[in-house]
């Protein structure tokens, strides 16, 4: 369902969203990753985010997106109806793994 918003309401929603993303980013960055807002349709409530950095090689990235990012965004901003998340896979696995400093970083060895 699309809502007709004033420019001020659109700006307010986008500002609140970016402030919340900025609040969450340091937690993700502390583990060598990053959280980026890719797209936001403040009229329909659809938001797209992307995890990058060490998140590219992390086995729990999908849990971070669903259990963390989506839960927080939808819980704090009642106008959000959908959160689409992805992981930036342009970084090579070794570089991504080397960036991790958190509790879980996959280790690969030659077999």
Backbone as XML, in Angstrom:
<?xml version="1.0"?>
<chain id="A" units="angstrom">
  <residue number="1" name="UNK">
    <atom name="N" x="0.840" y="-1.176" z="0.000"/>
    <atom name="CA" x="0.000" y="0.000" z="0.000"/>
    <atom name="C" x="0.887" y="1.242" z="0.000"/>
  </residue>
  <residue number="2" name="UNK">
    <atom name="N" x="0.651" y="2.144" z="-0.910"/>
    <atom name="CA" x="1.420" y="3.371" z="-0.994"/>
    <atom name="C" x="0.684" y="4.487" z="-0.271"/>
  </residue>
  <residue number="3" name="UNK">
    <atom name="N" x="1.421" y="5.219" z="0.538"/>
    <atom name="CA" x="0.878" y="6.337" z="1.273"/>
    <atom name="C" x="1.370" y="7.609" z="0.616"/>
  </residue>
  <residue number="4" name="UNK">
    <atom name="N" x="0.511" y="8.603" z="0.524"/>
    <atom name="CA" x="0.930" y="9.886" z="-0.014"/>
    <atom name="C" x="1.460" y="10.729" z="1.138"/>
  </residue>
  <residue number="5" name="UNK">
    <atom name="N" x="2.724" y="11.062" z="1.060"/>
    <atom name="CA" x="3.377" y="11.820" z="2.114"/>
    <atom name="C" x="3.792" y="13.184" z="1.599"/>
  </residue>
  <residue number="6" name="UNK">
    <atom name="N" x="3.900" y="14.124" z="2.511"/>
    <atom name="CA" x="4.432" y="15.433" z="2.144"/>
    <atom name="C" x="5.954" y="15.308" z="2.032"/>
  </residue>
  <residue number="7" name="UNK">
    <atom name="N" x="6.581" y="16.288" z="1.424"/>
    <atom name="CA" x="8.037" y="16.287" z="1.326"/>
    <atom name="C" x="8.661" y="16.269" z="2.718"/>
  </residue>
  <residue number="8" name="UNK">
    <atom name="N" x="8.061" y="16.975" z="3.647"/>
    <atom name="CA" x="8.566" y="17.022" z="5.022"/>
    <atom name="C" x="8.487" y="15.638" z="5.682"/>
  </residue>
  <residue number="9" name="UNK">
    <atom name="N" x="7.388" y="14.923" z="5.476"/>
    <atom name="CA" x="7.236" y="13.578" z="6.033"/>
    <atom name="C" x="8.239" y="12.617" z="5.409"/>
  </residue>
  <residue number="10" name="UNK">
    <atom name="N" x="8.435" y="12.710" z="4.090"/>
    <atom name="CA" x="9.421" y="11.859" z="3.426"/>
    <atom name="C" x="10.819" y="12.125" z="3.979"/>
  </residue>
  <residue number="11" name="UNK">
    <atom name="N" x="11.143" y="13.388" z="4.110"/>
    <atom name="CA" x="12.449" y="13.768" z="4.647"/>
    <atom name="C" x="12.641" y="13.289" z="6.075"/>
  </residue>
  <residue number="12" name="UNK">
    <atom name="N" x="11.595" y="13.380" z="6.860"/>
    <atom name="CA" x="11.648" y="12.946" z="8.253"/>
    <atom name="C" x="11.865" y="11.442" z="8.347"/>
  </residue>
  <residue number="13" name="UNK">
    <atom name="N" x="11.161" y="10.684" z="7.512"/>
    <atom name="CA" x="11.321" y="9.227" z="7.508"/>
    <atom name="C" x="12.720" y="8.827" z="7.072"/>
  </residue>
  <residue number="14" name="UNK">
    <atom name="N" x="13.212" y="9.449" z="6.012"/>
    <atom name="CA" x="14.544" y="9.124" z="5.516"/>
    <atom name="C" x="15.608" y="9.505" z="6.540"/>
  </residue>
  <residue number="15" name="UNK">
    <atom name="N" x="15.428" y="10.623" z="7.189"/>
    <atom name="CA" x="16.372" y="11.057" z="8.216"/>
    <atom name="C" x="16.400" y="10.081" z="9.395"/>
  </residue>
  <residue number="16" name="UNK">
    <atom name="N" x="15.234" y="9.630" z="9.825"/>
    <atom name="CA" x="15.153" y="8.672" z="10.928"/>
    <atom name="C" x="15.805" y="7.343" z="10.539"/>
  </residue>
  <residue number="17" name="UNK">
    <atom name="N" x="15.586" y="6.919" z="9.308"/>
    <atom name="CA" x="16.165" y="5.668" z="8.819"/>
    <atom name="C" x="17.686" y="5.758" z="8.768"/>
  </residue>
  <residue number="18" name="UNK">
    <atom name="N" x="18.210" y="6.814" z="8.185"/>
    <atom name="CA" x="19.668" y="6.944" z="8.081"/>
    <atom name="C" x="20.303" y="7.088" z="9.461"/>
  </residue>
  <residue number="19" name="UNK">
    <atom name="N" x="19.635" y="7.769" z="10.381"/>
    <atom name="CA" x="20.156" y="7.891" z="11.747"/>
    <atom name="C" x="20.220" y="6.525" z="12.427"/>
  </residue>
  <residue number="20" name="UNK">
    <atom name="N" x="19.211" y="5.685" z="12.203"/>
    <atom name="CA" x="19.188" y="4.354" z="12.795"/>
    <atom name="C" x="20.265" y="3.457" z="12.179"/>
  </residue>
  <residue number="21" name="UNK">
    <atom name="N" x="20.439" y="3.544" z="10.864"/>
    <atom name="CA" x="21.512" y="2.789" z="10.199"/>
    <atom name="C" x="22.864" y="3.235" z="10.769"/>
  </residue>
  <residue number="22" name="UNK">
    <atom name="N" x="23.056" y="4.544" z="10.914"/>
    <atom name="CA" x="24.307" y="5.070" z="11.463"/>
    <atom name="C" x="24.538" y="4.614" z="12.899"/>
  </residue>
  <residue number="23" name="UNK">
    <atom name="N" x="23.479" y="4.396" z="13.641"/>
    <atom name="CA" x="23.580" y="3.901" z="15.007"/>
    <atom name="C" x="24.006" y="2.436" z="15.036"/>
  </residue>
  <residue number="24" name="UNK">
    <atom name="N" x="23.552" y="1.654" z="14.051"/>
    <atom name="CA" x="23.887" y="0.233" z="13.997"/>
    <atom name="C" x="25.255" y="-0.049" z="13.387"/>
  </residue>
  <residue number="25" name="UNK">
    <atom name="N" x="25.718" y="0.805" z="12.507"/>
    <atom name="CA" x="26.960" y="0.561" z="11.758"/>
    <atom name="C" x="28.177" y="0.263" z="12.635"/>
  </residue>
  <residue number="26" name="UNK">
    <atom name="N" x="28.418" y="1.000" z="13.735"/>
    <atom name="CA" x="29.617" y="0.717" z="14.531"/>
    <atom name="C" x="29.666" y="-0.716" z="15.071"/>
  </residue>
  <residue number="27" name="UNK">
    <atom name="N" x="28.531" y="-1.304" z="15.381"/>
    <atom name="CA" x="28.515" y="-2.694" z="15.855"/>
    <atom name="C" x="28.974" y="-3.650" z="14.766"/>
  </residue>
  <residue number="28" name="UNK">
    <atom name="N" x="28.527" y="-3.412" z="13.550"/>
    <atom name="CA" x="28.922" y="-4.262" z="12.427"/>
    <atom name="C" x="30.380" y="-3.992" z="12.069"/>
  </residue>
  <residue number="29" name="UNK">
    <atom name="N" x="30.775" y="-2.733" z="12.104"/>
    <atom name="CA" x="32.150" y="-2.366" z="11.773"/>
    <atom name="C" x="33.143" y="-2.903" z="12.800"/>
  </residue>
  <residue number="30" name="UNK">
    <atom name="N" x="32.714" y="-3.071" z="14.039"/>
    <atom name="CA" x="33.594" y="-3.604" z="15.081"/>
    <atom name="C" x="34.048" y="-5.021" z="14.758"/>
  </residue>
  <residue number="31" name="UNK">
    <atom name="N" x="33.277" y="-5.721" z="13.937"/>
    <atom name="CA" x="33.633" y="-7.074" z="13.513"/>
    <atom name="C" x="34.245" y="-7.097" z="12.119"/>
  </residue>
  <residue number="32" name="UNK">
    <atom name="N" x="34.614" y="-5.935" z="11.594"/>
    <atom name="CA" x="35.260" y="-5.864" z="10.291"/>
    <atom name="C" x="34.300" y="-5.750" z="9.125"/>
  </residue>
  <residue number="33" name="UNK">
    <atom name="N" x="33.011" y="-5.648" z="9.403"/>
    <atom name="CA" x="32.013" y="-5.544" z="8.340"/>
    <atom name="C" x="31.539" y="-4.120" z="8.159"/>
  </residue>
  <residue number="34" name="UNK">
    <atom name="N" x="30.471" y="-3.985" z="7.431"/>
    <atom name="CA" x="29.841" y="-2.680" z="7.267"/>
    <atom name="C" x="28.384" y="-2.883" z="6.887"/>
  </residue>
  <residue number="35" name="UNK">
    <atom name="N" x="27.589" y="-1.886" z="7.160"/>
    <atom name="CA" x="26.168" y="-1.888" z="6.851"/>
    <atom name="C" x="25.869" y="-0.647" z="6.033"/>
  </residue>
  <residue number="36" name="UNK">
    <atom name="N" x="25.286" y="-0.852" z="4.848"/>
    <atom name="CA" x="25.023" y="0.256" z="3.935"/>
    <atom name="C" x="23.558" y="0.261" z="3.545"/>
  </residue>
  <residue number="37" name="UNK">
    <atom name="N" x="22.962" y="1.432" z="3.551"/>
    <atom name="CA" x="21.606" y="1.599" z="3.046"/>
    <atom name="C" x="21.700" y="1.718" z="1.537"/>
  </residue>
  <residue number="38" name="UNK">
    <atom name="N" x="21.097" y="0.776" z="0.828"/>
    <atom name="CA" x="21.157" y="0.750" z="-0.631"/>
    <atom name="C" x="20.001" y="1.542" z="-1.234"/>
  </residue>
  <residue number="39" name="UNK">
    <atom name="N" x="18.807" y="1.332" z="-0.692"/>
    <atom name="CA" x="17.606" y="1.949" z="-1.259"/>
    <atom name="C" x="16.550" y="2.038" z="-0.175"/>
  </residue>
  <residue number="40" name="UNK">
    <atom name="N" x="15.758" y="3.095" z="-0.224"/>
    <atom name="CA" x="14.642" y="3.240" z="0.709"/>
    <atom name="C" x="13.476" y="3.897" z="-0.006"/>
  </residue>
  <residue number="41" name="UNK">
    <atom name="N" x="12.347" y="3.242" z="-0.002"/>
    <atom name="CA" x="11.113" y="3.818" z="-0.515"/>
    <atom name="C" x="10.257" y="4.146" z="0.703"/>
  </residue>
  <residue number="42" name="UNK">
    <atom name="N" x="10.324" y="5.385" z="1.131"/>
    <atom name="CA" x="9.637" y="5.780" z="2.366"/>
    <atom name="C" x="8.122" y="5.813" z="2.201"/>
  </residue>
  <residue number="43" name="UNK">
    <atom name="N" x="7.659" y="5.796" z="0.971"/>
    <atom name="CA" x="6.212" y="5.768" z="0.711"/>
    <atom name="C" x="5.645" y="4.373" z="0.965"/>
  </residue>
  <residue number="44" name="UNK">
    <atom name="N" x="6.323" y="3.345" z="0.434"/>
    <atom name="CA" x="5.825" y="1.973" z="0.584"/>
    <atom name="C" x="6.400" y="1.272" z="1.814"/>
  </residue>
  <residue number="45" name="UNK">
    <atom name="N" x="7.485" y="1.799" z="2.360"/>
    <atom name="CA" x="8.110" y="1.190" z="3.524"/>
    <atom name="C" x="9.111" y="0.106" z="3.190"/>
  </residue>
  <residue number="46" name="UNK">
    <atom name="N" x="9.526" y="0.024" z="1.938"/>
    <atom name="CA" x="10.488" y="-0.985" z="1.510"/>
    <atom name="C" x="11.909" y="-0.421" z="1.620"/>
  </residue>
  <residue number="47" name="UNK">
    <atom name="N" x="12.773" y="-1.178" z="2.298"/>
    <atom name="CA" x="14.147" y="-0.740" z="2.537"/>
    <atom name="C" x="15.086" y="-1.857" z="2.095"/>
  </residue>
  <residue number="48" name="UNK">
    <atom name="N" x="16.194" y="-1.486" z="1.454"/>
    <atom name="CA" x="17.210" y="-2.457" z="1.064"/>
    <atom name="C" x="18.532" y="-2.064" z="1.700"/>
  </residue>
  <residue number="49" name="UNK">
    <atom name="N" x="19.163" y="-3.031" z="2.375"/>
    <atom name="CA" x="20.457" y="-2.816" z="3.005"/>
    <atom name="C" x="21.433" y="-3.872" z="2.505"/>
  </residue>
  <residue number="50" name="UNK">
    <atom name="N" x="22.721" y="-3.601" z="2.708"/>
    <atom name="CA" x="23.740" y="-4.554" z="2.289"/>
    <atom name="C" x="24.837" y="-4.611" z="3.342"/>
  </residue>
  <residue number="51" name="UNK">
    <atom name="N" x="25.265" y="-5.835" z="3.649"/>
    <atom name="CA" x="26.409" y="-6.051" z="4.525"/>
    <atom name="C" x="27.640" y="-6.217" z="3.659"/>
  </residue>
  <residue number="52" name="UNK">
    <atom name="N" x="28.758" y="-5.666" z="4.104"/>
    <atom name="CA" x="29.987" y="-5.772" z="3.336"/>
    <atom name="C" x="31.171" y="-6.057" z="4.228"/>
  </residue>
  <residue number="53" name="UNK">
    <atom name="N" x="32.371" y="-5.954" z="3.684"/>
    <atom name="CA" x="33.590" y="-6.204" z="4.439"/>
    <atom name="C" x="33.673" y="-7.652" z="4.873"/>
  </residue>
  <residue number="54" name="UNK">
    <atom name="N" x="34.000" y="-7.878" z="6.135"/>
    <atom name="CA" x="34.142" y="-9.234" z="6.662"/>
    <atom name="C" x="32.828" y="-10.007" z="6.617"/>
  </residue>
  <residue number="55" name="UNK">
    <atom name="N" x="31.714" y="-9.312" z="6.500"/>
    <atom name="CA" x="30.411" y="-9.983" z="6.418"/>
    <atom name="C" x="30.304" y="-10.861" z="5.175"/>
  </residue>
  <residue number="56" name="UNK">
    <atom name="N" x="31.111" y="-10.555" z="4.162"/>
    <atom name="CA" x="31.078" y="-11.330" z="2.915"/>
    <atom name="C" x="31.449" y="-12.784" z="3.127"/>
  </residue>
  <residue number="57" name="UNK">
    <atom name="N" x="32.300" y="-13.049" z="4.117"/>
    <atom name="CA" x="32.750" y="-14.421" z="4.351"/>
    <atom name="C" x="32.176" y="-15.005" z="5.642"/>
  </residue>
  <residue number="58" name="UNK">
    <atom name="N" x="31.305" y="-14.284" z="6.292"/>
    <atom name="CA" x="30.791" y="-14.724" z="7.589"/>
    <atom name="C" x="29.553" y="-15.604" z="7.427"/>
  </residue>
  <residue number="59" name="UNK">
    <atom name="N" x="29.582" y="-16.742" z="8.076"/>
    <atom name="CA" x="28.473" y="-17.697" z="7.974"/>
    <atom name="C" x="27.196" y="-17.200" z="8.640"/>
  </residue>
  <residue number="60" name="UNK">
    <atom name="N" x="27.289" y="-16.221" z="9.509"/>
    <atom name="CA" x="26.095" y="-15.743" z="10.213"/>
    <atom name="C" x="25.563" y="-14.418" z="9.649"/>
  </residue>
  <residue number="61" name="UNK">
    <atom name="N" x="25.982" y="-14.052" z="8.451"/>
    <atom name="CA" x="25.510" y="-12.803" z="7.852"/>
    <atom name="C" x="23.995" y="-12.769" z="7.690"/>
  </residue>
  <residue number="62" name="UNK">
    <atom name="N" x="23.396" y="-13.870" z="7.274"/>
    <atom name="CA" x="21.942" y="-13.885" z="7.096"/>
    <atom name="C" x="21.234" y="-13.710" z="8.435"/>
  </residue>
  <residue number="63" name="UNK">
    <atom name="N" x="21.798" y="-14.261" z="9.496"/>
    <atom name="CA" x="21.216" y="-14.078" z="10.828"/>
    <atom name="C" x="21.344" y="-12.622" z="11.268"/>
  </residue>
  <residue number="64" name="UNK">
    <atom name="N" x="22.460" y="-11.987" z="10.931"/>
    <atom name="CA" x="22.644" y="-10.570" z="11.246"/>
    <atom name="C" x="21.604" y="-9.729" z="10.522"/>
  </residue>
  <residue number="65" name="UNK">
    <atom name="N" x="21.362" y="-10.050" z="9.257"/>
    <atom name="CA" x="20.372" y="-9.300" z="8.482"/>
    <atom name="C" x="18.966" y="-9.480" z="9.038"/>
  </residue>
  <residue number="66" name="UNK">
    <atom name="N" x="18.572" y="-10.725" z="9.272"/>
    <atom name="CA" x="17.200" y="-10.992" z="9.706"/>
    <atom name="C" x="16.994" y="-10.740" z="11.193"/>
  </residue>
  <residue number="67" name="UNK">
    <atom name="N" x="17.864" y="-11.307" z="12.015"/>
    <atom name="CA" x="17.673" y="-11.223" z="13.458"/>
    <atom name="C" x="18.111" y="-9.907" z="14.056"/>
  </residue>
  <residue number="68" name="UNK">
    <atom name="N" x="18.967" y="-9.201" z="13.363"/>
    <atom name="CA" x="19.463" y="-7.935" z="13.882"/>
    <atom name="C" x="18.919" y="-6.747" z="13.135"/>
  </residue>
  <residue number="69" name="UNK">
    <atom name="N" x="19.414" y="-6.556" z="11.932"/>
    <atom name="CA" x="19.091" y="-5.356" z="11.157"/>
    <atom name="C" x="17.588" y="-5.235" z="10.904"/>
  </residue>
  <residue number="70" name="UNK">
    <atom name="N" x="16.976" y="-6.277" z="10.341"/>
    <atom name="CA" x="15.547" y="-6.201" z="10.027"/>
    <atom name="C" x="14.710" y="-6.014" z="11.289"/>
  </residue>
  <residue number="71" name="UNK">
    <atom name="N" x="15.025" y="-6.758" z="12.326"/>
    <atom name="CA" x="14.266" y="-6.670" z="13.576"/>
    <atom name="C" x="14.334" y="-5.262" z="14.163"/>
  </residue>
  <residue number="72" name="UNK">
    <atom name="N" x="15.520" y="-4.678" z="14.170"/>
    <atom name="CA" x="15.684" y="-3.327" z="14.722"/>
    <atom name="C" x="14.966" y="-2.287" z="13.867"/>
  </residue>
  <residue number="73" name="UNK">
    <atom name="N" x="15.156" y="-2.363" z="12.549"/>
    <atom name="CA" x="14.511" y="-1.374" z="11.672"/>
    <atom name="C" x="12.986" y="-1.425" z="11.789"/>
  </residue>
  <residue number="74" name="UNK">
    <atom name="N" x="12.444" y="-2.622" z="11.701"/>
    <atom name="CA" x="10.975" y="-2.751" z="11.764"/>
    <atom name="C" x="10.431" y="-2.451" z="13.157"/>
  </residue>
  <residue number="75" name="UNK">
    <atom name="N" x="11.230" y="-2.745" z="14.166"/>
    <atom name="CA" x="10.795" y="-2.496" z="15.538"/>
    <atom name="C" x="10.792" y="-1.027" z="15.920"/>
  </residue>
  <residue number="76" name="UNK">
    <atom name="N" x="11.695" y="-0.265" z="15.340"/>
    <atom name="CA" x="11.819" y="1.152" z="15.710"/>
    <atom name="C" x="11.151" y="2.115" z="14.739"/>
  </residue>
  <residue number="77" name="UNK">
    <atom name="N" x="10.952" y="1.675" z="13.519"/>
    <atom name="CA" x="10.320" y="2.543" z="12.517"/>
    <atom name="C" x="9.073" y="1.828" z="12.010"/>
  </residue>
  <residue number="78" name="UNK">
    <atom name="N" x="7.926" y="2.194" z="12.554"/>
    <atom name="CA" x="6.691" y="1.451" z="12.277"/>
    <atom name="C" x="6.218" y="1.544" z="10.832"/>
  </residue>
  <residue number="79" name="UNK">
    <atom name="N" x="6.767" y="2.441" z="10.055"/>
    <atom name="CA" x="6.361" y="2.574" z="8.656"/>
    <atom name="C" x="7.089" y="1.583" z="7.739"/>
  </residue>
  <residue number="80" name="UNK">
    <atom name="N" x="8.125" y="0.925" z="8.241"/>
    <atom name="CA" x="8.860" y="-0.034" z="7.417"/>
    <atom name="C" x="8.059" y="-1.323" z="7.299"/>
  </residue>
  <residue number="81" name="UNK">
    <atom name="N" x="7.806" y="-1.730" z="6.065"/>
    <atom name="CA" x="7.008" y="-2.927" z="5.795"/>
    <atom name="C" x="7.848" y="-4.089" z="5.292"/>
  </residue>
  <residue number="82" name="UNK">
    <atom name="N" x="9.037" y="-3.783" z="4.747"/>
    <atom name="CA" x="9.870" y="-4.822" z="4.154"/>
    <atom name="C" x="11.335" y="-4.412" z="4.240"/>
  </residue>
  <residue number="83" name="UNK">
    <atom name="N" x="12.176" y="-5.358" z="4.646"/>
    <atom name="CA" x="13.617" y="-5.127" z="4.641"/>
    <atom name="C" x="14.245" y="-6.210" z="3.778"/>
  </residue>
  <residue number="84" name="UNK">
    <atom name="N" x="14.869" y="-5.781" z="2.701"/>
    <atom name="CA" x="15.563" y="-6.690" z="1.797"/>
    <atom name="C" x="17.045" y="-6.534" z="2.095"/>
  </residue>
  <residue number="85" name="UNK">
    <atom name="N" x="17.700" y="-7.651" z="2.356"/>
    <atom name="CA" x="19.115" y="-7.592" z="2.684"/>
    <atom name="C" x="19.938" y="-8.459" z="1.774"/>
  </residue>
  <residue number="86" name="UNK">
    <atom name="N" x="21.162" y="-8.042" z="1.582"/>
    <atom name="CA" x="22.091" y="-8.832" z="0.780"/>
    <atom name="C" x="23.482" y="-8.663" z="1.365"/>
  </residue>
  <residue number="87" name="UNK">
    <atom name="N" x="24.392" y="-9.479" z="0.862"/>
    <atom name="CA" x="25.787" y="-9.407" z="1.272"/>
    <atom name="C" x="26.603" y="-9.068" z="0.041"/>
  </residue>
  <residue number="88" name="UNK">
    <atom name="N" x="27.476" y="-8.070" z="0.189"/>
    <atom name="CA" x="28.352" y="-7.680" z="-0.914"/>
    <atom name="C" x="29.372" y="-8.780" z="-1.137"/>
  </residue>
  <residue number="89" name="UNK">
    <atom name="N" x="29.275" y="-9.452" z="-2.264"/>
    <atom name="CA" x="30.155" y="-10.569" z="-2.548"/>
    <atom name="C" x="31.237" y="-10.218" z="-3.566"/>
  </residue>
  <residue number="90" name="UNK">
    <atom name="N" x="31.506" y="-8.931" z="-3.743"/>
    <atom name="CA" x="32.522" y="-8.522" z="-4.704"/>
    <atom name="C" x="33.931" y="-8.675" z="-4.137"/>
  </residue>
  <residue number="91" name="UNK">
    <atom name="N" x="34.050" y="-8.734" z="-2.810"/>
    <atom name="CA" x="35.358" y="-8.877" z="-2.192"/>
    <atom name="C" x="35.769" y="-10.348" z="-2.193"/>
  </residue>
  <residue number="92" name="UNK">
    <atom name="N" x="37.056" y="-10.611" z="-2.447"/>
    <atom name="CA" x="37.493" y="-12.006" z="-2.440"/>
    <atom name="C" x="37.484" y="-12.556" z="-1.012"/>
  </residue>
  <residue number="93" name="UNK">
    <atom name="N" x="37.343" y="-13.854" z="-0.907"/>
    <atom name="CA" x="37.167" y="-14.538" z="0.372"/>
    <atom name="C" x="38.318" y="-14.297" z="1.341"/>
  </residue>
  <residue number="94" name="UNK">
    <atom name="N" x="39.548" y="-14.335" z="0.871"/>
    <atom name="CA" x="40.694" y="-14.154" z="1.763"/>
    <atom name="C" x="40.730" y="-12.757" z="2.359"/>
  </residue>
  <residue number="95" name="UNK">
    <atom name="N" x="40.474" y="-11.741" z="1.547"/>
    <atom name="CA" x="40.472" y="-10.373" z="2.044"/>
    <atom name="C" x="39.339" y="-10.177" z="3.037"/>
  </residue>
  <residue number="96" name="UNK">
    <atom name="N" x="38.170" y="-10.680" z="2.709"/>
    <atom name="CA" x="37.019" y="-10.561" z="3.595"/>
    <atom name="C" x="37.285" y="-11.236" z="4.930"/>
  </residue>
  <residue number="97" name="UNK">
    <atom name="N" x="37.821" y="-12.442" z="4.901"/>
    <atom name="CA" x="38.117" y="-13.183" z="6.132"/>
    <atom name="C" x="39.152" y="-12.456" z="6.974"/>
  </residue>
  <residue number="98" name="UNK">
    <atom name="N" x="40.131" y="-11.850" z="6.346"/>
    <atom name="CA" x="41.186" y="-11.153" z="7.070"/>
    <atom name="C" x="40.680" y="-9.915" z="7.790"/>
  </residue>
  <residue number="99" name="UNK">
    <atom name="N" x="39.550" y="-9.369" z="7.350"/>
    <atom name="CA" x="39.000" y="-8.165" z="7.959"/>
    <atom name="C" x="38.267" y="-8.451" z="9.267"/>
  </residue>
  <residue number="100" name="UNK">
    <atom name="N" x="37.841" y="-9.678" z="9.447"/>
    <atom name="CA" x="37.039" y="-10.023" z="10.618"/>
    <atom name="C" x="37.829" y="-9.941" z="11.902"/>
  </residue>
  <residue number="101" name="UNK">
    <atom name="N" x="37.184" y="-9.374" z="12.920"/>
    <atom name="CA" x="37.824" y="-9.307" z="14.228"/>
    <atom name="C" x="36.865" y="-9.736" z="15.323"/>
  </residue>
  <residue number="102" name="UNK">
    <atom name="N" x="35.707" y="-10.227" z="14.931"/>
    <atom name="CA" x="34.699" y="-10.600" z="15.910"/>
    <atom name="C" x="34.830" y="-12.035" z="16.353"/>
  </residue>
  <residue number="103" name="UNK">
    <atom name="N" x="33.751" y="-12.551" z="16.918"/>
    <atom name="CA" x="33.755" y="-13.874" z="17.484"/>
    <atom name="C" x="33.835" y="-14.983" z="16.464"/>
  </residue>
  <residue number="104" name="UNK">
    <atom name="N" x="33.354" y="-14.767" z="15.268"/>
    <atom name="CA" x="33.374" y="-15.824" z="14.274"/>
    <atom name="C" x="33.932" y="-15.319" z="12.962"/>
  </residue>
  <residue number="105" name="UNK">
    <atom name="N" x="35.014" y="-15.893" z="12.559"/>
    <atom name="CA" x="35.576" y="-15.667" z="11.235"/>
    <atom name="C" x="35.933" y="-17.033" z="10.704"/>
  </residue>
  <residue number="106" name="UNK">
    <atom name="N" x="35.360" y="-17.443" z="9.588"/>
    <atom name="CA" x="35.651" y="-18.796" z="9.091"/>
    <atom name="C" x="37.123" y="-18.959" z="8.781"/>
  </residue>
  <residue number="107" name="UNK">
    <atom name="N" x="37.637" y="-20.119" z="9.069"/>
    <atom name="CA" x="39.033" y="-20.442" z="8.792"/>
    <atom name="C" x="39.070" y="-21.501" z="7.712"/>
  </residue>
  <residue number="108" name="UNK">
    <atom name="N" x="39.888" y="-21.294" z="6.713"/>
    <atom name="CA" x="40.005" y="-22.242" z="5.616"/>
    <atom name="C" x="41.431" y="-22.731" z="5.573"/>
  </residue>
  <residue number="109" name="UNK">
    <atom name="N" x="41.600" y="-23.996" z="5.323"/>
    <atom name="CA" x="42.945" y="-24.543" z="5.206"/>
    <atom name="C" x="42.976" y="-25.431" z="3.960"/>
  </residue>
  <residue number="110" name="UNK">
    <atom name="N" x="44.147" y="-25.600" z="3.443"/>
    <atom name="CA" x="44.305" y="-26.466" z="2.284"/>
    <atom name="C" x="44.080" y="-27.910" z="2.695"/>
  </residue>
  <residue number="111" name="UNK">
    <atom name="N" x="43.331" y="-28.629" z="1.915"/>
    <atom name="CA" x="43.069" y="-30.042" z="2.208"/>
    <atom name="C" x="43.948" y="-30.931" z="1.381"/>
  </residue>
</chain>
